[in-house]
């Protein structure tokens, strides 16, 4: 069965909307949304390009203001960047002149954290991510997958409750992407079980990684459906060939037959 989950709702949206002001007038990006993400839950958001998935993630991160409704983290309104949140983007955004370890420790420098505990935490994360022996390497000496692992370590250095991921594996080739899905699932399952919100175009990726999948409609985005993913907590890539996995994929994909803009 899927992993046990807390009943504590950590992220809650009630009527959250987003409208941009343009020279031609207001443009609605997101219709009012209602959802909650429980503590320790892994939730993926899928939808067509331009439906507002990344906009939603940036609002949860406090990088974009909401236009309407209420959006809270641990019961507190989200206003501005959140200290208890780690973010991973599609590009690893590692500084070329800093080693893997120094890129990870950049988080501590920016947040003015004590360096002793930060180095100990970095060592734990490097071991968890399978980057031992690469601490002194530079980004150009790493594969794309290894760069993203370093980026995930950096996002987790300050021990946030929430990890937000915006298409973190979208730029990787198919085989590396599958390997990274397996690595991320392992890191999440064997680590502190952070609350994760993942934005992705890939339906298989969403199903494989998640406890729950939120499906969004075309722009202006709204929540078309939500699906609990009742698969074993200990998942290998072979589960993608199971009848249960195929059934979930068929159900989610059925929302996009008319839109045709998602990965298969």
Secondary structure as GFF3:
##gff-version 3
##sequence-region A 1 264
A	DSSP	beta_strand	9	22	.	.	.	ID=ss1
A	DSSP	beta_strand	25	38	.	.	.	ID=ss2
A	DSSP	beta_strand	42	46	.	.	.	ID=ss3
A	DSSP	alpha_helix	53	61	.	.	.	ID=ss4
A	DSSP	beta_strand	68	73	.	.	.	ID=ss5
A	DSSP	beta_strand	76	77	.	.	.	ID=ss6
A	DSSP	beta_strand	85	88	.	.	.	ID=ss7
A	DSSP	alpha_helix	100	111	.	.	.	ID=ss8
A	DSSP	alpha_helix	115	128	.	.	.	ID=ss9
A	DSSP	three_ten_helix	139	141	.	.	.	ID=ss10
A	DSSP	alpha_helix	144	156	.	.	.	ID=ss11
A	DSSP	beta_strand	162	166	.	.	.	ID=ss12
A	DSSP	alpha_helix	174	190	.	.	.	ID=ss13
A	DSSP	beta_strand	195	199	.	.	.	ID=ss14
A	DSSP	alpha_helix	203	209	.	.	.	ID=ss15
A	DSSP	beta_strand	212	216	.	.	.	ID=ss16
A	DSSP	beta_strand	223	228	.	.	.	ID=ss17
A	DSSP	three_ten_helix	237	241	.	.	.	ID=ss18
A	DSSP	alpha_helix	243	253	.	.	.	ID=ss19
A	DSSP	three_ten_helix	254	256	.	.	.	ID=ss20
###
